[in-house]
Amino acid sequence: MNDMMLVTILVFLFALSILIMNLLSRPTEKQTRHSAVNLNKRNKIKPDVACSNQHALPRPAINDEFSTPNGEDLNNQSFLRLMDEKNLIVLENQRLANELSLVQSQLTDSHLKLRQFQNVHDQLAIIKSELEEKKSVITDMIEKNLRLANDDSRLKRKVEDKDRMITLIELDKESLANELSLLQSQLADSDSKIRQSHIESAITKSELEEKKSLITDMTERNLHLTNENSRLRLKVEDKDRIIASSSEIEKNLVLDKERLANKLSLLQSQLADSSSIKLQMFQNVHDELATTKSELEENKREMTDIIGENLRLTNENLRLRRKIEDRDKIMASRAIEKNQIVLENQRLANELSLVQSQLTDSHSKLRQFHIELATTKRKLEEKKSFITDITEKNLRLTNENSLLRINIEDRDSIIEDRDITIEDRDRIMASSAIEKNLIVWEKKRLANELSFVQSQLKNSSSMLQIFQKRQKVHDELATTKRELKNNKRVMTDIEKESKNKTISELETENLRLVENDSQLRRQWDRRPATTATTRETENVYQTIYPDMPPEYENPPSYGASVTARY
């Protein structure tokens, strides 16, 4: 604004000076013409009848450089030439003033263009700051993506470990289910064995009862035999008494006694053998019952352990299910976050495209401004050459002015020699002094204009330096643009990698879910057999352990837990 005010003030002063010069030139021209006419009237002598100039004053001899025959014509010609030169100088000054106004208008245009360039530079600085902010945002996003990738890999490792643990747990469950089925088969075998042992024990009981009845019979027989023995002894005594009377009877009695003794020993040996065999059989049955009782107690303990293990496995299964559900929730939240990141990347890509379009527009504007600056530079060089021409013209005019001064001095000497009146000479001197002052003022004005134009040229050189600096800024913007392209490429690569990772994760998750579904279907298909086995085990328990508590009456099996779960 200050520059524009100065330019307008200078233009106004220049127009005012031209107006004053025109106003001053008109009265001086009139005065010179009037003085020339008065001199002609005053010095003119009317001719006589013969049209001779015999009454005219004698012309003084003038030793000057002019070789004209008449002094009045010389004065008139010199004044007219001076006036023509003065008019030419005025016209030249007007032309120079017009050219100066044109130069000033061009300078104002250049100032406006420089201001526009300053605005463009400010906009470029703002865009550069925004690009730096976006670059920092992109770096933050890259760091966030790297951190998310690390978290993703860590979570993947955790998920793989959990999947591995789940597979191990499922394998353990399968092994436990196999062991449970094996134990159930063993329990069924033991049940059949127990039934057989019960049958055998019943048989052994009946045999023992029979043996007891035999033993009672044998004891009764032994008692009967002892009674017979006592009776026989009585008989033997009687016979001994009879034998005393007779040796034959004695011999017969001895033979009968020996025979009866042999029979008694035989019967006693038979009784001892039968009692030892029956005692051994009873001991064997008792030992078998003790072993079956211990086996049943061990089976009972194993069943309680299996029931506790099943409860623990069901709790572990529930905990793992909850963990899987939490992991699925985390995966869903991560998928949502990934979608948000993708949307954010798309938004940033749109902003980058917008910034790139703005950069292309600013680049085109800079090119246009560069072209305009080149044209203004060329125009300034032309103006510089024009100013040099003006300075040369001014020098020529100064030389001509010096010649005119010499001519004026010669004219003054001629006028003094011709006895011009003091008033006319003073008038002429005043006009010549005014002309001299005007010429001096014009020289000063031209010198001021030259200094102003030189300062403008210096300013233009400084603006060229600023333009070079701004060209550097433009190069820096080009580098930032390349960096933004590289960052965009990196962002696209990161997005592709993240998409591929998510796709692979989803595929693995789908495969895992399909496997789990197939396993669950197999377990569901195995469910009726397990329920049948559980019912059989319940019946076996009720038959074997009628006094079993109610919490152990329905032991949970793996298939039943799976069906209750799903």
Secondary structure, DSSP 4 states (H G I P E B T S, - for coil): -HHHHHHHHHHHHHHHHHHHHHHHHHHHHHHHHHHHHHHHHHH-----TT---TTSPPPPP--SS---S-HHHHHHHHHHHHHHHHHHHHHHHHHHHHHHHHHHHHHHHHHHHHHHHHHHHHHHHHHHHHHHHHHHHHHHHHHHHHHHHHHHHHHHHHHHHHHHHHHHHHHHHHHHHHHHHHHHHHHHHHHHHHHHHHHHHHHHHHHHHHHHHHHHHHHHHHHHHHHHHHHHHHHHHHHHHHHHH-HHHHHHHHHHHHHHHHHHHHHHHHHHHHHHHHHHHHHHHHHHHHHHHHHHHHHHHHHHHHHHHHHHHHHHHHHHHHHHHHHHHHHHHHHHHHHHHHHHHHHHHHHHHHHHHHHHHHHHHHHHHHHHHHHHHHHHHHHHHHHHHHHHHHHHHHHHHHHHHHHHHHHHHHHHHTT--HHHHHHHHHHHHHHHHHHHHHHHHHHHHHHHHHHHHHHHHHHHHHHHHHHHHHHHHHHHHHHHHHHHHHHHHHHHHHHHHHHHHHHHHHHHHHHHHHHHHHHHHHHHHHHHHHHHHHHHHHHH-TT--GGGTSPPPHHHHHHHH-
